[in-house]
Amino acid sequence: AYAPEYEKASLQNQSAVFLKINTESEQQISAEYGIRGIPCTILFKNGKEVRRQSGAMSAEQIKQFIGV
């Protein structure tokens, strides 16, 4: 349910870089960032984590989350 909204948000907010990782195949990255639940959205600015949200969001909620 989250994937289509995430995709929509990425297309609507092209000033931001959107990335997805597969936590099953990228377990080291998942552990490094302490990802415990799926989905987990993390906002980075200048290479540092500034916000984190667990659970699905709508495209509008993602826009608010990233502060656009």
C-alpha positions in Angstrom: 0.0 0.0 0.0 2.9 2.4 0.7 4.9 1.8 -2.5 2.4 3.6 -4.8 2.2 6.6 -2.5 6.0 6.7 -2.1 6.4 6.6 -5.9 3.8 9.4 -6.3 5.6 11.5 -3.7 8.9 11.0 -5.4 7.5 12.2 -8.7 5.8 15.2 -7.1 8.9 16.3 -5.1 11.8 16.2 -7.5 14.0 18.5 -5.4 14.4 15.6 -3.0 16.2 12.3 -3.6 14.1 9.2 -2.8 15.7 5.9 -2.2 14.4 2.5 -1.2 16.3 -0.5 0.2 15.3 -4.1 0.5 15.9 -4.8 4.2 16.1 -8.6 3.6 18.9 -8.4 1.1 20.6 -5.3 2.7 20.6 -6.5 6.3 23.7 -4.6 7.2 22.3 -1.3 6.1 19.1 -2.1 8.0 21.0 -2.9 11.2 23.2 0.2 10.8 20.2 2.5 10.7 18.2 0.5 13.3 15.3 -0.2 11.0 13.0 -2.5 13.0 9.6 -2.0 11.2 8.6 -1.9 7.6 7.9 0.6 6.2 10.4 3.0 7.8 10.9 6.4 6.2 14.1 8.3 7.2 14.8 11.9 6.2 18.5 12.9 5.8 19.8 16.4 5.4 23.5 16.9 4.7 24.1 13.2 5.2 22.6 13.2 8.7 19.3 11.7 9.9 16.9 14.4 11.0 13.5 12.6 11.1 12.1 9.1 11.1 8.6 7.7 10.7 7.4 4.2 11.0 4.4 3.0 9.0 2.8 3.9 5.7 2.0 7.5 4.7 0.1 9.1 1.9 2.0 11.2 -0.7 0.7 14.3 1.0 2.0 13.1 4.4 5.4 12.3 2.8 5.4 15.9 1.4 4.8 17.3 4.9 7.3 14.9 6.4 10.1 16.1 4.1 9.1 19.7 4.6 8.5 20.7 1.0 
